[in-house]
Amino acid sequence: MLWPKTATRDVAGQLVIGGIPVPQLVAEYGTPLYIYDEATIRAQCAAYREALARYYPGPSRIVYAGKAYLSVGLLRLVVEEGLWLDVVSGGELQLALAAGFPPGRIVFHGNNKSEDELQLALEAGIGAVVVDNHYELDLLERLLRDTRQYLAVLVRVNPGVEAHTHAHRKTGQVDSKFGLLIETGDALRAVRRILEMPGLRLRGYHAHIGSQVFELEPYVLAVERLFDFAREMAARFGVVPEEISPGGGLAIQYLPDDPALDIEAFVQTVAGAVQRAAQKARFPLPVLGLEPGRSIVGPAGVAVYRVGAIKEIPGVRCYVSVDGGMADNIRPALYGARYTAVLANRDGPADSVVTIAGKYCESGDVLVDGATLPEPRPGDLVAIAAAGAYCLAMASNYNLALRPAVVLVREGQARLLQRRERIEDVLQREVGAGESSESLAAVELPTPP
Ligand SMILES: Cc1ncc(COP(=O)(O)O)c(C=O)c1O
């Protein structure tokens, strides 16, 4: 699925999402605009739920990886669809708590959680912390020393499995900042420490091998490694895992030729591997935890920009500049991510090959290199598919860009999830802006020599 489920063209050739022509949304909310299709998000959640019901006879849990895209309005859908939430920072945790997300359904990840973040997690009574390293155990030991609190933890094991994805998106190979290595004995020592700490309850083992992963075989390997480790822990310490989580990472389509991986095949493969491994280990079927992010929101999101300057360099290329770019989507500049673009305000033969450039001061600020479109003109609207994950989540104020508005569309209705950032939001943190005594207006200008 490249475009949201409800995407279509009306008789005027305008792109329509969730029953609303994109130019109509732009007239109300401006550009750049991120549009999320509710039907697609719900369908992706349902696909995970239904596949688990079909292929996994044990208990299961779908944990939405909020790092892909997080907002209060999105969390409403996550709750309604029965998903848990994975957060990776105090900020994400605070947004979830502010939204009223049930704390008992929150799982806290991260390779360098601070004492304050862990304290917040304890105070909130979250569902589980995924322990990534020994420093984190030192902090938890200190925080739990004088309390009667219990905290459920999973151990993030580095399974030493190579996922075939971009180096920046791999996490499960030996040389990684994430997780406790089995080979070095680090993972074993963490389990021993957890079992010795009265405030901690070991719930199970987690691994995450990477993101935008196209092959399913590495997941089977990761599950086998998790169970090998679990068997060793059972033999040494008599602990049987209640939960096994092989993380998230399922790839989505960004280009028409990308392989279309389906959630059903992914779940079937992972569920099969867990059942075989549990049987071999003579463990009862654990809770199977899955942590999808990109595959829930990625295909549901479309980014819309307005075309401005067009620069034709004869024999070289044509730059079509839009009013957004790397400040709202750094993925192309960060790791060469590729996207599919169309015009949203009109249709026609896609006979121009152009470079869609952002407006920010970096030559690498290119959103799509080699887009094929009807010849773009200033004022046209460009829509980029599969922009729902890791775009807004990594958005910045580079060049003091203001973060875009985000709308959720469904059956002809649009709901604003996040308003466009205002310059006042940005200036608010500036000491000396406006009327304060530190304003530069009070500085006497030096006279020129
Ligand atoms: C621990 C963990 N779980 C889940 C995810 C979600 O991955 P994806 O969005 O590719 O499904 C990530 C992202 O890298 C992650 O680090």
The ligand as an SDF file (V2000), in Angstrom:
LIG
                    3D

 16 16  0  0  0  0  0  0  0  0999 V2000
   12.6380   -0.8190   20.3580 C   0  0  0  0  0  0  0  0  0  0  0  0
   11.8660   -0.4540   19.1410 C   0  0  0  0  0  0  0  0  0  0  0  0
   10.6400   -0.9870   18.9820 N   0  0  0  0  0  0  0  0  0  0  0  0
    9.8890   -0.6790   17.8930 C   0  0  0  0  0  0  0  0  0  0  0  0
   10.3410    0.1820   16.9190 C   0  0  0  0  0  0  0  0  0  0  0  0
    9.4540    0.4870   15.7590 C   0  0  0  0  0  0  0  0  0  0  0  0
   10.0000    0.1420   14.5470 O   0  0  0  0  0  0  0  0  0  0  0  0
    9.1290    0.3890   13.2290 P   0  0  0  0  0  0  0  0  0  0  0  0
    8.6000    1.7660   13.2740 O   0  0  0  0  0  0  0  0  0  0  0  0
   10.0880    0.1890   12.1220 O   0  0  0  0  0  0  0  0  0  0  0  0
    8.0380   -0.6420   13.2410 O   0  0  0  0  0  0  0  0  0  0  0  0
   11.6100    0.7530   17.0440 C   0  0  0  0  0  0  0  0  0  0  0  0
   12.1330    1.6580   15.9990 C   0  0  0  0  0  0  0  0  0  0  0  0
   13.2460    1.6400   15.5930 O   0  0  0  0  0  0  0  0  0  0  0  0
   12.3930    0.4260   18.1900 C   0  0  0  0  0  0  0  0  0  0  0  0
   13.6080    0.9570   18.3730 O   0  0  0  0  0  0  0  0  0  0  0  0
  1  2  1  0
  2  3  1  0
  2 15  2  0
  3  4  2  0
  4  5  1  0
  5  6  1  0
  5 12  2  0
  6  7  1  0
  7  8  1  0
  8  9  2  0
  8 10  1  0
  8 11  1  0
 12 13  1  0
 12 15  1  0
 13 14  2  0
 15 16  1  0
M  END
$$$$
